[in-house]
Amino acid sequence: MTKLHAEGKNIILAPVQEQKVGGMDLVSTFNSLSVVLSVGSKVENINVKEGDKVYIQPNAGTLINHNSEEVLIVHEDSVLCKESE
């Protein structure tokens, strides 16, 4: 199985599979919480790494199908915030 590597100022994301809000399960989309799969070497305006959970601007990026899974490639400027504990 091949792996995608983000280039330049791009970030590759996958939707978080399960999300709970107020005790309810929500189906995640790319307009909500996403997990970082790969970070380009020139990303410098934000501090994200593989495995981080981020929120992005609605309708940002390019959706592709890779290894039968949908992933989203976004520019670093599309990331609004990072979730932390």
C-alpha positions in Angstrom: 0.0 0.0 0.0 1.4 3.4 -1.0 1.5 6.4 1.3 0.9 10.0 0.3 3.5 12.7 1.3 2.4 16.3 1.4 4.6 18.7 -0.6 5.4 22.4 0.0 2.9 24.2 2.1 0.3 21.5 1.9 -1.3 19.2 4.5 -3.0 15.9 3.9 -6.1 15.2 6.1 -8.5 12.4 6.8 -11.9 12.9 8.6 -12.1 11.8 12.2 -14.3 8.8 12.2 -16.2 9.3 15.4 -17.1 12.5 17.1 -19.3 13.1 20.2 -21.0 16.3 21.0 -23.4 16.5 23.9 -23.5 12.7 24.2 -24.5 12.3 20.5 -22.4 10.5 17.9 -21.9 12.7 14.8 -20.7 11.7 11.3 -17.5 13.5 10.6 -16.9 15.4 7.4 -13.9 17.4 6.2 -15.7 20.6 7.3 -15.4 19.5 10.9 -12.6 17.8 12.8 -9.9 16.1 10.7 -6.7 14.3 11.5 -3.4 15.2 9.9 -1.8 12.4 7.8 1.1 14.3 6.4 2.7 17.8 6.6 4.7 19.4 3.7 8.3 20.4 4.5 7.6 24.1 3.9 4.6 24.5 6.3 5.8 27.2 8.6 2.9 29.4 9.7 1.3 26.8 11.9 2.5 24.1 14.3 0.9 20.8 13.2 2.3 17.2 12.9 1.0 13.8 11.9 -1.8 12.7 14.2 -2.9 16.2 15.2 -6.6 17.0 15.0 -7.5 20.2 13.2 -10.5 22.3 12.0 -10.3 23.7 8.5 -12.2 26.3 6.5 -15.4 25.0 4.8 -14.9 23.9 1.2 -11.1 24.1 1.4 -8.7 21.9 -0.5 -8.8 19.1 -3.0 -10.5 15.8 -2.3 -8.9 12.7 -3.7 -9.4 9.0 -3.4 -6.3 7.1 -2.3 -6.1 3.4 -1.5 -10.0 3.4 -1.4 -10.1 6.1 1.2 -11.0 9.8 0.7 -8.3 12.3 1.8 -8.2 16.0 1.5 -5.2 18.1 0.5 -5.3 21.7 1.9 -2.9 24.6 2.0 -1.6 25.6 5.5 -3.7 28.8 5.4 -6.9 26.6 5.4 -6.3 25.3 8.9 -8.3 27.4 11.4 -7.2 25.7 14.7 -5.8 22.6 16.3 -7.5 20.6 19.1 -5.4 19.9 22.2 -5.9 18.4 25.6 
